[in-house]
């Protein structure tokens, strides 16, 4: 891809047009930097979450079952003869 050269600025209108284009390019570049920074933060948060999940999963799953409420025979609903 070849780079296009900017045309010469000869009038005030050309100057204002060039300023407008330069501002758009600067804002786009800043936006890309901000998006990259947000993406890096998101990846860091995901890795931190994964690490926490690995630590929590290392425990014994039977411990979680003991803490659950037990079902009673009356919770099943019966035959429907009410």
Protein Blocks (a to p, Z undefined) as FASTA:
>chain_A
ZZddddddfbfklmmmmmmmmmmmmmmmmmmmmmmmmmmmmmmmmmmmmmmmmmmmmpcf
klmmmmpccddfklnnpnolZZ
